[in-house]
């Protein structure tokens, strides 16, 4: 496990670029930046925090008929994060991935996928 000054990292917050997913832009499913979420997953796999928050625009849920959403979930599941909560905010969405039991108590879930 990645440690900083011998302390365990419990939370990583970040996200890939949104330009290819955003309805405010070209929403180009061929934009090479759309695959950068895999780099975020790689970083998380090295740090191994308990919780991960990945922020992006709502368009990430629907681009390519939801295939990107499925790929993100599968990528996190493959590195040991089988539990997910999705919060849709006013202008963005947040995925919350966490290790451990699905009995972990999260505050109000706004959307299930």
N, C-alpha and C positions, 0 to 999 in steps of 0.2 A: 504494500500500500504506500502511496505517495504521502510523505509527511513534510510539514513545514515546522522547523524548530521543535521537532518531536511531538507536535500536536497533530491529531487526526483531522483531516479535512472532512467536514460534515455536509457542506453545501457548495455546489457549483452552479452559478447563474451565467447564462450566455445565450448565444443563438447565432444561426447562420445569417448571411445577408438576405434581405427581403425583396430586393428589386425584381427578381424573376417571378415572385409569387404575388406581388401587390397588384390590386385592381387599379391603383392610382398610376401604375406604370404600364409597361408593355405586356406584363403577365406572360412572359416568354418561357414556355416549358423547356426550351432548349438552352436557356441561359446557363452557362457552366457553373455559375455561383450557386445554383440550386442544389448541387451535389455537395456543397461544403458542410452540410449538416453531418456528413460522415466524418469530417475532421473533428467536429465538436464531439461526436460519439467517441472517437479515438482518444481525445484528451480526457474525457470522462473515464474511459476504460483504464487509463494510467493512474488517475488520481483516486478512483474508487470511493467517492463520497457516498453518504447515505442518501442524500437527496440531490436531485438535479432539476433546475428550472430552465427550460428552453423557451425563450420568447421569440415571437415572430408575428406576422400579419395574418388575419383570418383566412386570406386566400391560400395559405399553405395547406389548409384542410381539404380544399376542393380541387386544386390544380391536378391535372391529369386524372380526372375522375377519382380522386382520393388515393392514387397510387403512391404519391410522395408521403402522405400521412401514414399509410401502411408501411412504407419502407423505413420511416423514422421509428415507428413503434417496434418493428422487427429488429432494427439495429440495436435499440436499447435492450430489448428482451435478450438478444444474443450475448450481451455483455453482463447479464445478471440483473436487469431492472424490469421485472415482469409486471409491476404495478404502475398504473398511469391514472392521472387525473388531468382533465383539460379545462381551463378557465378561459372563457371568451370575455375579454374586456372591451371597452368602448372602441379602441382602435388597434388592438392587438390580441393575440391569444397567448396563453402560457401553458406549456406541457409541464406537468410535475411527474417525474419518474422517481421511484424509490425502491430500495432493496427491502428484503424482509417480508414479513407477513402482510397479507392484504387486510389484516385487521388494524393496521396503522390508522389512527384517528386523524382524518384531515378535516379542515373546516369545510363549509358548504361547497359541494361540487356543483358547478353550474352547467356542465355538459358531459355527457358520456358518449363514448365512441365505440 
